[in-house]
Structures are given as C-alpha cells and as structure tokens.
Amino acid sequence: MMRNLRVAAVGAAALLALTACGSGSPTGEGTSEAPAGSESAAAGGELTPIEVGVIPIVDVAPIYLGVQEGIFEAHGLDVTLTLAQGGAAIVPAVQSGQMEFGFSNVTSLIIGRDAGLPLKIVATGPQTTGEAEDDFAHVMVPEDSDATSLADLEGKRIAVNTLNNINDSVISEGMKQEGGDPESIEYVEMAFPDMVAQLEAGNVDAIGAVEPFVTLSEAGGAKRVYGQYAEPVPDLSIAAYFTTDQMIEQDPELVEAFTAAMKESQQYATDHPEEAKAVLPEYTSLEPDVIEQLTMPRFPQDHDIASLERIAELSLETGLIDEIPPTEDLIVQ
C-alpha cells in the first residue's frame, strides 16, 4: 500500500489561508446582495434566499461573478456565499439543511455517496484546461531537482493537501501510466499554503500544487514535472456544486433555478476570463501580480460524465470506496 505520512506543516506566508479539500468550519463571510437594478425572473416578486458553501479559491470565481452580474437574481435567487475551509465543513452543513448547496471536489462526493450520504451533483465546477504545460495544477519539484518527469519521483515524498482523495489518486494513476510504481510514493498531507516553503526547505521532494501555489512556487525557482489534472484523466472535472436527495425531491424548481444560474455563470466566466480573474480579490487575498500570472481552470456548463466515472473507478482501485455508486446516484442528468 502507499505510505502516507501526516505532518505538522511549518507556517508560511500564504496568500490563501483556506483551501479546496481541507477541513474547517464556515466563516460566516460572504455576499448576499445581487446588483441593484437587475431584472428578476420572479417578475418583480420576492427572491428566494439560498446559502451556498464555497471555498476561497480560483475554482469558484464563476459563482461570485454570477452573483455580481445579477445572473442568480435573474433566476429568482438571493444568494449568500459562505466561506469554509473545505468539504469537511460544507458537506454536513448541506446535509443538515443549514445550507441549500455546497462546493466540493468530486472524489469527496463519491466517497460520501459510497458511505451512504444522500449527496448529488447538480452543477459542474472547474475542469482541467487539458494542457499539460498550462493547467492550474502541477506537480512541482525544486529548482535543483534531477526529476524531469513524474516517473522520476518513484519512491519520493510528495505533498498533497488531503490524503486518500483526488490529488493522490490522480498522481498515483499518472505514475502508473508512466511505468512507475505508485505504491512507492510517500504521500505527505500538507495544506496548500504551506507547500511552497516546505518544498524550498527540502522537507518533501515534490508538491501536488494548484493555483496560485503553482505560480508562487515557480516564482521561487520550482519546476513543473507533471500536470496531475490535465494528463491522467481526459477532460477531468475536478469539483462540483451539490445538494441532497431530499432537496431535489422537495424543491425541484429551486434546484433547477440554481443549476441554470450556475450554467450561465460558468459560461459568463468562460466568455469573460479577465472578469473572472478580476473577481478574485472579492473573496481571496491574492495580490494583483499573482492574479495576472496564474492559470485559471476551464468553466464548462456540463459535467464530464466519463471523467466522473473514471474518478469513481480510481477511487475503487485505490480502496477509497467499497463499490462504485451508480452514475444516476452521483449526478442529476
């Protein structure tokens, strides 16, 4: 089996204190106001208030942009976006009805469904650009490393933000595809903001980084050796917005309105990439020069089903789930 090591990461100056797949509790921060003057699909009627648990990373730029541009208001929704550190806080909040919708990576949702949690994807989130050299996630090595490919990291220590989740799954699959032994990798659990300093200190041989930490580590001399989202699974859909089976059954119109608004927001972010970057300071502490350089994900309207099914297969192969949940249990189609 893969050797997993949990370490206490040394604090580093982080531009993002909260990360995609970690644990934590909602902060209560967010936005609930759509722009004044936007037309509502309710034809002047009252908007339906909803709360959505999100994470302050580039992946959720479309939903912030959608609120800012009045897209959700046009669908009759008054949205409160509540920041949380990760799915460990968002999933129980959605399951308990505290929030109507939440954001999580797909592996966590597959694991949750296998464990009996009534969670289902209703709208897609970020997707890889599909470009190995220009994606928002990369395995990075120090400037003086001899590694030039993922296979060169066989038997090495690689930092991932959460053990037994999407990042170690796709890195292991990539190692397998390149002819290396994924069981030889020693995964070290480490928060994304701590990875750059730990790589520079030589405490790990490589980091499975996402933006903005790809850009930050590269600024310090680190090198890209593998695109863990772009290479092992074609058109990988990394994360999604979800709700409960109960919500889908009890208020299908609300779910349909949210799904439609998210699709429009994803398309708006695609059509206006500079605006998608411009909204990042609204909910992150990223500096303008970093925002300018970083690579954004793709923001499709629809989830890639083949990608979802492949991630489920990898979750089974690595022992994260006992059996693959039926696709219709994972996503509203």
C-alpha positions in Angstrom: 0.0 0.0 0.0 1.1 3.6 -0.4 2.9 5.0 2.6 1.0 8.0 4.0 2.6 10.5 6.4 0.7 13.3 8.1 3.0 16.2 9.1 2.6 19.3 11.1 3.4 21.9 8.4 5.5 24.9 9.2 3.5 28.1 8.7 4.4 30.1 5.6 3.2 33.4 4.3 0.1 32.2 2.5 -2.0 34.2 0.1 -4.8 31.8 0.6 -5.4 30.6 4.2 -8.2 28.3 3.1 -8.0 25.5 0.6 -10.0 23.3 -1.6 -10.1 19.9 0.1 -9.2 20.6 3.7 -11.3 20.7 6.8 -12.8 23.6 8.7 -15.9 25.4 9.6 -17.9 28.1 7.7 -16.7 31.6 8.5 -20.0 33.3 8.0 -18.4 35.7 5.5 -20.0 36.0 2.1 -22.2 38.1 -0.1 -26.0 38.1 -0.3 -26.7 41.1 -2.5 -27.2 40.9 -6.2 -26.5 44.1 -8.1 -29.2 46.7 -7.9 -31.4 47.1 -10.9 -31.1 43.5 -12.1 -34.2 42.0 -13.5 -35.6 39.1 -11.6 -37.1 36.0 -13.2 -39.7 36.3 -10.4 -41.1 39.3 -12.4 -40.8 41.7 -9.5 -41.7 39.1 -6.9 -39.6 38.2 -3.9 -36.3 36.4 -4.4 -35.8 33.0 -2.8 -32.9 33.2 -0.3 -30.3 30.4 -0.6 -27.0 29.8 1.1 -24.1 28.1 -0.7 -20.9 26.8 1.0 -17.8 27.7 -1.1 -14.1 27.8 -0.7 -11.9 30.9 -1.4 -10.0 29.5 -4.4 -10.0 30.3 -8.1 -12.3 27.4 -8.8 -15.4 29.3 -7.5 -14.9 32.5 -9.4 -17.9 31.9 -11.6 -20.4 31.8 -8.8 -19.1 35.1 -7.4 -19.2 36.5 -10.9 -22.8 35.2 -11.3 -23.9 36.9 -8.2 -22.1 40.1 -9.1 -23.6 40.2 -12.6 -27.2 39.5 -11.4 -27.4 36.1 -13.0 -28.8 34.4 -9.9 -31.2 37.3 -9.2 -32.5 36.8 -12.8 -33.4 33.3 -11.8 -35.2 34.5 -8.7 -32.4 33.7 -6.2 -30.9 35.8 -3.4 -27.6 34.1 -2.8 -25.4 34.1 0.4 -22.0 32.7 -0.3 -20.5 31.4 2.9 -16.7 30.7 3.0 -15.4 27.5 4.5 -12.1 25.8 4.5 -13.3 22.7 2.7 -15.8 20.0 2.2 -15.5 18.7 5.8 -17.5 21.7 6.9 -19.7 22.2 3.8 -21.0 18.6 3.5 -22.5 18.4 7.0 -24.0 21.9 6.6 -25.7 20.9 3.3 -26.8 17.5 4.7 -28.4 19.2 7.8 -30.2 21.8 5.7 -28.1 24.7 7.1 -27.1 25.4 3.5 -29.0 24.6 0.4 -26.0 23.9 -1.8 -22.2 23.4 -1.5 -19.0 23.0 -3.4 -16.7 20.0 -3.2 -14.2 18.0 -5.2 -15.7 15.0 -6.9 -13.7 12.3 -5.1 -15.1 13.5 -1.8 -18.6 13.4 -3.1 -18.1 9.9 -4.5 -16.7 8.7 -1.1 -19.6 10.3 0.6 -22.1 8.6 -1.6 -20.4 5.3 -1.1 -20.7 5.9 2.7 -24.5 6.4 2.4 -24.6 10.2 2.4 -27.5 11.5 0.2 -25.4 13.9 -1.9 -25.8 14.6 -5.6 -24.1 16.9 -8.1 -26.4 19.5 -9.6 -23.9 21.8 -11.4 -20.3 21.4 -12.5 -17.4 23.4 -11.3 -13.8 23.7 -12.6 -12.3 21.4 -15.3 -8.7 21.0 -16.4 -7.6 23.0 -19.3 -6.3 19.8 -20.8 -3.0 21.4 -21.5 -0.2 19.6 -19.6 2.1 22.6 -19.7 -0.6 25.2 -19.0 -3.0 24.0 -16.4 -3.9 25.2 -12.9 -2.5 22.2 -11.1 1.0 20.7 -11.4 3.4 18.5 -9.5 6.3 20.8 -8.8 9.9 20.0 -7.8 12.8 22.2 -6.5 15.0 24.1 -8.9 17.9 21.8 -8.3 15.9 18.5 -8.6 17.1 16.0 -11.2 13.4 14.9 -11.8 12.1 15.8 -15.2 9.0 13.5 -15.2 6.6 12.0 -12.7 8.3 8.6 -13.1 11.5 10.2 -11.7 9.6 10.7 -8.4 9.2 6.9 -7.8 9.9 6.3 -4.1 9.9 10.0 -3.3 7.9 12.2 -0.8 5.1 14.1 -2.5 2.9 16.6 -0.6 -0.8 16.6 -1.2 -3.4 18.7 0.6 -5.5 15.7 1.7 -4.6 12.1 2.0 -6.8 9.5 0.2 -8.5 11.9 -2.1 -8.4 13.3 -5.6 -4.8 14.6 -5.7 -3.0 11.4 -4.6 -5.4 9.4 -6.7 -4.6 11.1 -9.9 -0.9 11.4 -9.2 -0.7 7.6 -8.5 -2.6 7.0 -11.7 -0.1 9.2 -13.6 2.8 7.3 -12.0 1.2 4.0 -13.1 0.7 5.3 -16.7 4.3 6.4 -16.9 5.5 2.9 -15.8 6.5 3.8 -12.3 5.3 2.1 -9.0 2.6 4.2 -7.4 2.9 2.2 -4.2 6.4 3.5 -3.7 5.2 7.1 -3.3 5.3 8.5 0.2 2.4 11.0 0.4 2.7 13.7 2.9 -0.5 15.6 3.9 0.1 19.3 3.9 -2.1 22.4 3.4 -1.6 24.1 0.1 -0.4 27.4 1.6 2.5 25.5 3.4 3.7 23.6 0.4 6.0 26.2 -1.2 8.0 26.7 1.9 8.2 23.0 2.7 9.5 22.3 -0.8 12.1 25.0 -0.6 13.2 23.6 2.8 13.7 20.2 1.3 11.1 18.5 3.6 9.4 17.0 0.6 10.7 16.0 -2.9 7.7 17.4 -4.7 4.3 19.1 -4.2 0.9 18.5 -5.8 0.1 22.2 -6.1 -2.8 24.1 -7.5 -3.1 27.8 -8.4 -2.0 30.2 -7.0 0.7 28.0 -5.5 1.9 26.8 -8.9 2.7 30.4 -9.8 4.2 31.1 -6.4 6.4 28.1 -6.3 7.6 28.8 -9.9 8.5 32.3 -8.9 10.8 30.8 -6.3 12.5 28.6 -8.9 10.5 25.4 -8.7 9.9 23.4 -11.9 6.8 21.7 -13.3 7.1 18.0 -14.0 3.5 16.7 -14.4 0.0 18.1 -14.8 -1.9 15.9 -12.4 -5.3 17.1 -13.6 -4.5 17.5 -17.3 -2.7 14.3 -18.0 -4.0 11.1 -16.3 -7.8 11.6 -17.0 -9.0 13.3 -20.2 -11.2 16.4 -19.6 -11.0 15.9 -15.8 -13.9 17.6 -13.9 -12.3 18.4 -10.6 -15.2 19.7 -8.4 -18.9 20.4 -8.5 -21.8 22.0 -6.7 -24.1 19.6 -4.8 -27.2 19.3 -2.7 -29.1 16.5 -1.1 -31.6 14.0 -2.5 -34.2 15.5 -0.1 -33.7 19.0 -1.6 -34.0 17.6 -5.1 -37.2 15.8 -4.2 -38.8 18.5 -2.1 -38.0 21.6 -4.1 -37.1 20.7 -7.7 -37.8 24.2 -9.0 -35.3 25.7 -6.7 -32.7 23.1 -7.7 -33.4 23.8 -11.4 -33.1 27.5 -10.9 -29.7 27.1 -9.2 -28.5 24.8 -11.8 -29.5 27.1 -14.6 -27.9 30.1 -12.9 -24.6 28.1 -12.4 -24.5 27.1 -16.0 -24.9 30.7 -17.1 -22.3 31.8 -14.6 -19.8 29.2 -15.8 -20.4 30.4 -19.4 -20.1 34.0 -18.4 -16.7 33.3 -16.7 -15.6 31.4 -19.9 -16.6 34.3 -22.1 -15.1 37.0 -19.8 -11.8 35.5 -18.5 -10.5 38.8 -17.3 -13.6 39.5 -15.3 -13.3 36.0 -13.7 -9.8 37.0 -12.6 -11.0 40.5 -11.5 -13.5 39.0 -9.1 -10.8 37.0 -7.1 -10.0 39.9 -4.7 -13.6 39.9 -3.6 -13.1 36.7 -1.7 -9.3 36.0 -1.6 -6.2 37.9 -0.5 -4.4 37.3 -3.8 -2.1 40.1 -5.0 -2.7 41.6 -8.4 0.6 40.5 -9.9 -0.1 36.9 -8.9 -3.6 37.0 -10.3 -2.2 38.3 -13.6 0.1 35.4 -13.9 -1.9 32.4 -12.7 -3.7 29.9 -14.9 -7.5 29.6 -14.5 -9.4 26.4 -14.9 -11.9 25.8 -17.7 -15.5 26.5 -16.6 -17.8 24.2 -18.7 -21.6 24.2 -18.4 -21.9 20.5 -18.1 -20.0 17.9 -16.0 -17.9 15.4 -17.9 -19.6 12.1 -17.1 -16.8 9.9 -18.4 -14.4 11.9 -16.1 -16.7 11.3 -13.1 -16.9 7.6 -13.8 -13.2 7.3 -14.2 -12.6 9.1 -10.9 -15.0 6.6 -9.3 -13.0 3.7 -10.8 -9.8 5.1 -9.4 -11.4 5.5 -6.0 -12.3 1.9 -6.1 -8.9 0.8 -7.3 -7.2 2.7 -4.5 -9.6 1.4 -1.9 -11.3 4.7 -1.1 -14.7 3.2 -1.8 -16.2 -0.3 -1.5 -18.2 -0.1 -4.7 -18.8 2.4 -7.5 -22.1 4.2 -6.9 -24.4 4.3 -10.0 -23.9 7.4 -12.1 -27.5 8.4 -11.6 -26.9 8.5 -7.8 -23.9 10.8 -8.2 -25.3 13.5 -10.6 -28.6 15.0 -11.8 -28.7 14.5 -15.5 
